[in-house]
């Protein structure tokens, strides 16, 4: 079997999907198990990555019509949406009454107000 440059790139593109899953999973896990408002995560950065991921996915779907690229871009898009959504959820819905930088553990220790 002969491996051309484009064949190698096709396999590498498939590997990008696996790498994306490996990259997003720890961040998503940390956000799910977070005990605070996730202040260290930049919502603006993730909004920009959402924009670039959306444009790339739309280009893959409507212009290139390339199934492997659509799959990889969809995986990346889902990862960005998950991180952004969990960050917003932690910051504004899950822990809205905690002061910035305070975890639920610290709030309980120092008897600070918490959300129900």
N, C-alpha and C positions, 0 to 999 in steps of 0.2 A: 504494500500500500504506500503510495507516494503522498507525502504531506506538502501541499503547496502553502504559500504564505496566507492565502485566504482561508484555507482549511484550518490552519493553526489559529487564525484570528477568530474563526467561528467557535472553536473549542474554548478559547479564552473568553469569549463573550458569554458562553454558557457557564463558565467558572465564575464570572462576575455575579451571576445570580446567587450562587452559593456563598460567595464572599459577602454579598450584601446582607443575606440572612444572618450570617455569622457576625457581621458588624452591628446590625440593628438589635439583635436579640438581647445582648447585655444591657443596652440603654433602655430598652422597653421593660426589661425585668426590674431594673433599678427604679424606673418611674412607677411601676405597679406596686412595688414594695416600699416606696418612699414614705417617710414619716413627716415630711414637711412640704413646703410649697414649691420645691424644685426651682429655686431662684437661680441656681447656677446654669440652668439651661436657657439659652438665648432664644426667645420666641422669634425675634426678628431674623436671626440666621436661619431658623427652620422654615419661616415663611418664604425666605428667598430660595431655599432648597426646594420647597414645594413648588414655587413658580418655575424654576429651571427643570424640575422633574416633570411637571405638567406639560411644558413646552416640548421636552424631549419625547415624552410618551405620545403626545398628539402628532408630532412629526413622524414617529415610527409607525403610528396607526394610519394616518391619512396620506402621507407622502411616500414613505418607503414601503409600507405594507409588508414589513419583514417580521415574521412570527417570532423568531428567537429574540430579536431586539425588543419587540413588544412585551414578551414575557419578562425579560430582564428589567426593562423600564417599569413595568407594572410592579415587580417585586420592590424596586427602589421607591416607587411612589407610595406603596402601602407602608413601607418602613417609615418614610417621612411623615405620612399622615398619622401613623400610630404614635410616633414620638411627639409630634406637635399636639395632637389631641390629648395625650396623657399629660403633657406639660400644662396645657391650659386647664384641664380637669383638676390637676393637683393644685394649681395656683389659685383658681377662681371659684371652684366648686367644692372640692374635697377638703381643702384647708383654708377657706377664705378668711377666717377670723384670726388666724395666727399672725403675729407680727412677722415682718420679713426676717428670714434667717433663723427662725425658731421652729424646732421640730415638735411633734406631739409629745415626745418623751420629756423634753425640756419644759413644755407647757404644764405637764402634769407634775413634774418635780417642783416647779416654782409657782404652782397654782395660778397659772396665767389662763385667761379665758380661751376656750376652744369652741369650735363648732360642734353641734350635737352629733 
